[in-house]
Amino acid sequence: MAQATSPVATPFPSPELRRDLMNGLGLLAAGANVVMQLARLEIGHGVARSRVESGSLTRHPFKRTRTTLGYVTIALLGSDEERLALRREVNRQHRHVRSRPEDPVAYDAFDPELQLWVAACLYRGTLDALRLVGEPSEARLDELYRLSARFATTLQVPASRWPADRAVFEAYWASALEQTAMDELTRGYLWDIASLRFVPRPLSTLAGPLHRVVTAGFLPTVIREELGLAWNPARARLFSVTIRVARGLNRWLPTPLRAFPLNLALWDARRRLRSGRTFV
């Protein structure tokens, strides 16, 4: 069961890293990151079969997006008090996310191994987002990695289980990828996410094909192939062109628009946590 202690304190990001993290361009990698997290069969079943209807992406896409972005921004940029309040909110929902005896896959949202995988995926997604803004220095990469331990400790992962450095993480990541798997239930659920089928039909029809390409471009090969997303030189070129165009447009935006919607998500999350309103 969840512990009531505060998440482990970690250094706050430098102003330069904070600026680069607060860039909406990174949301290009968001769909792939959701797929990564749910590529563990236990997590995929936990989400697809969840009885917490209010947090469902497919039923409440805008609310789910708000809470996910709120979690990411508070975990990375929030105070220790804000992260503790956030963890209490997440725990309140996670209490209901566990398998029943008749379910074909056993899962429990408080399993620290599964939570470590989620935190690892969030780190990889944040790394992808940072590289979209510009290739970071080794010092910046190290800073991001230390900061990303917050993804784990804001959940229920002991600080000691977060890999000690980037090299140790890469070894963990390679091993963890071997444990990813999908079945008919989770593959269908994730295909719908990659195809944007949770948004109004006109939008999913228009943007779904490109979103599948962008999602595939950010996914590890083993997960991309397990999901069945096609990849070839033509799709790789389309992915590269899409990234270049998005970067070019992003550079022309004023700072508040460049940070949107992350700045709005952070403001909203802090407002909810301060007032005691339901976050998740």
GISULGI-V852684 format. One record per backbone hydrogen bond with DSSP energy under -0.5 kcal/mol. NH is the residue of the N-H (numbers start at 0). CO is the residue of the C=O. E is the energy in kcal/mol with one decimal. If there is no record, write none. Layout:
nh=NH co=CO e=E
nh=NH co=CO e=E
//
This chain:
nh=17 co=13 e=-2.7
nh=18 co=14 e=-2.2
nh=19 co=15 e=-2.0
nh=20 co=16 e=-2.5
nh=21 co=17 e=-2.1
nh=22 co=20 e=-1.8
nh=23 co=257 e=-3.2
nh=25 co=22 e=-1.9
nh=26 co=23 e=-1.8
nh=27 co=24 e=-1.9
nh=28 co=25 e=-1.8
nh=29 co=26 e=-1.5
nh=32 co=28 e=-1.7
nh=33 co=29 e=-2.0
nh=34 co=30 e=-2.1
nh=35 co=31 e=-2.5
nh=36 co=32 e=-2.3
nh=37 co=33 e=-2.1
nh=38 co=34 e=-0.6
nh=38 co=35 e=-1.3
nh=39 co=36 e=-0.9
nh=40 co=38 e=-0.6
nh=42 co=39 e=-0.5
nh=43 co=39 e=-2.9
nh=44 co=40 e=-2.5
nh=45 co=41 e=-2.1
nh=46 co=42 e=-2.3
nh=47 co=43 e=-2.8
nh=48 co=44 e=-2.6
nh=49 co=46 e=-1.0
nh=52 co=50 e=-1.6
nh=54 co=51 e=-1.4
nh=55 co=52 e=-1.5
nh=59 co=55 e=-2.5
nh=63 co=59 e=-2.7
nh=64 co=60 e=-2.1
nh=65 co=61 e=-2.3
nh=66 co=62 e=-2.5
nh=67 co=63 e=-2.4
nh=68 co=64 e=-2.6
nh=69 co=65 e=-2.3
nh=70 co=66 e=-2.5
nh=71 co=67 e=-2.4
nh=72 co=68 e=-2.5
nh=73 co=69 e=-2.4
nh=74 co=70 e=-2.8
nh=75 co=71 e=-2.0
nh=76 co=72 e=-2.8
nh=77 co=73 e=-2.3
nh=82 co=78 e=-2.3
nh=83 co=79 e=-2.0
nh=84 co=80 e=-2.1
nh=85 co=81 e=-2.4
nh=86 co=82 e=-2.5
nh=87 co=83 e=-2.1
nh=88 co=84 e=-1.7
nh=89 co=85 e=-2.5
nh=90 co=86 e=-3.0
nh=91 co=87 e=-1.9
nh=92 co=88 e=-1.2
nh=93 co=89 e=-2.7
nh=94 co=90 e=-1.7
nh=95 co=92 e=-1.6
nh=96 co=93 e=-1.6
nh=97 co=95 e=-1.1
nh=98 co=106 e=-2.8
nh=102 co=99 e=-2.0
nh=108 co=96 e=-2.6
nh=110 co=107 e=-2.2
nh=114 co=110 e=-2.3
nh=115 co=111 e=-2.2
nh=116 co=112 e=-1.6
nh=117 co=113 e=-2.1
nh=118 co=114 e=-2.7
nh=119 co=115 e=-2.7
nh=120 co=116 e=-2.4
nh=121 co=117 e=-2.4
nh=122 co=118 e=-2.2
nh=123 co=119 e=-2.4
nh=124 co=120 e=-2.6
nh=125 co=121 e=-2.3
nh=126 co=122 e=-2.5
nh=127 co=123 e=-2.4
nh=128 co=124 e=-2.2
nh=129 co=125 e=-2.4
nh=130 co=126 e=-2.2
nh=131 co=127 e=-1.2
nh=132 co=128 e=-1.1
nh=133 co=129 e=-1.3
nh=140 co=136 e=-2.3
nh=141 co=137 e=-2.4
nh=142 co=138 e=-2.2
nh=143 co=139 e=-2.5
nh=144 co=140 e=-2.2
nh=145 co=141 e=-2.4
nh=146 co=142 e=-2.4
nh=147 co=143 e=-2.3
nh=148 co=144 e=-0.6
nh=148 co=145 e=-1.1
nh=149 co=146 e=-2.0
nh=150 co=147 e=-1.5
nh=151 co=147 e=-0.6
nh=151 co=148 e=-0.7
nh=152 co=148 e=-2.3
nh=153 co=149 e=-2.1
nh=154 co=151 e=-1.0
nh=156 co=151 e=-1.8
nh=157 co=155 e=-0.6
nh=160 co=157 e=-2.1
nh=161 co=158 e=-1.2
nh=168 co=164 e=-2.4
nh=169 co=165 e=-2.3
nh=170 co=166 e=-1.5
nh=171 co=167 e=-2.2
nh=172 co=168 e=-3.3
nh=173 co=169 e=-2.3
nh=174 co=170 e=-1.8
nh=175 co=171 e=-2.9
nh=176 co=172 e=-2.3
nh=177 co=173 e=-0.7
nh=177 co=174 e=-0.6
nh=178 co=175 e=-1.8
nh=179 co=176 e=-1.4
nh=180 co=38 e=-2.9
nh=186 co=182 e=-2.9
nh=187 co=183 e=-1.8
nh=188 co=184 e=-1.9
nh=189 co=185 e=-2.8
nh=190 co=186 e=-2.3
nh=191 co=187 e=-1.9
nh=192 co=188 e=-1.3
nh=193 co=189 e=-2.7
nh=194 co=190 e=-1.8
nh=195 co=192 e=-1.4
nh=196 co=191 e=-2.7
nh=198 co=195 e=-1.5
nh=202 co=199 e=-0.8
nh=203 co=199 e=-2.2
nh=204 co=200 e=-2.9
nh=205 co=201 e=-1.7
nh=206 co=202 e=-3.2
nh=207 co=203 e=-2.0
nh=210 co=206 e=-2.6
nh=211 co=207 e=-2.2
nh=212 co=208 e=-1.4
nh=213 co=209 e=-2.6
nh=214 co=210 e=-2.8
nh=215 co=211 e=-2.6
nh=216 co=212 e=-2.2
nh=217 co=213 e=-1.2
nh=217 co=214 e=-0.7
nh=218 co=214 e=-0.8
nh=218 co=215 e=-0.7
nh=222 co=219 e=-0.6
nh=223 co=219 e=-2.6
nh=224 co=220 e=-2.7
nh=225 co=221 e=-1.7
nh=226 co=222 e=-2.2
nh=227 co=223 e=-1.2
nh=228 co=223 e=-2.0
nh=229 co=227 e=-0.5
nh=235 co=231 e=-2.6
nh=236 co=232 e=-2.3
nh=237 co=233 e=-2.2
nh=238 co=234 e=-2.6
nh=239 co=235 e=-2.3
nh=240 co=236 e=-2.7
nh=241 co=237 e=-2.5
nh=242 co=238 e=-2.2
nh=243 co=239 e=-2.4
nh=244 co=240 e=-2.7
nh=245 co=241 e=-2.4
nh=246 co=242 e=-2.6
nh=247 co=243 e=-2.4
nh=248 co=244 e=-2.5
nh=249 co=245 e=-2.4
nh=250 co=246 e=-1.8
nh=251 co=247 e=-0.7
nh=251 co=248 e=-1.0
nh=252 co=249 e=-1.2
nh=256 co=253 e=-0.5
nh=257 co=253 e=-2.4
nh=258 co=254 e=-2.0
nh=259 co=255 e=-0.6
nh=261 co=258 e=-1.1
nh=262 co=258 e=-1.6
nh=264 co=260 e=-2.6
nh=265 co=261 e=-2.5
nh=266 co=262 e=-2.1
nh=267 co=263 e=-2.7
nh=268 co=264 e=-2.5
nh=269 co=265 e=-2.3
nh=270 co=266 e=-2.2
nh=271 co=267 e=-2.4
nh=272 co=268 e=-2.5
nh=273 co=269 e=-2.4
nh=274 co=270 e=-1.9
nh=275 co=271 e=-1.0
nh=276 co=271 e=-1.6
//
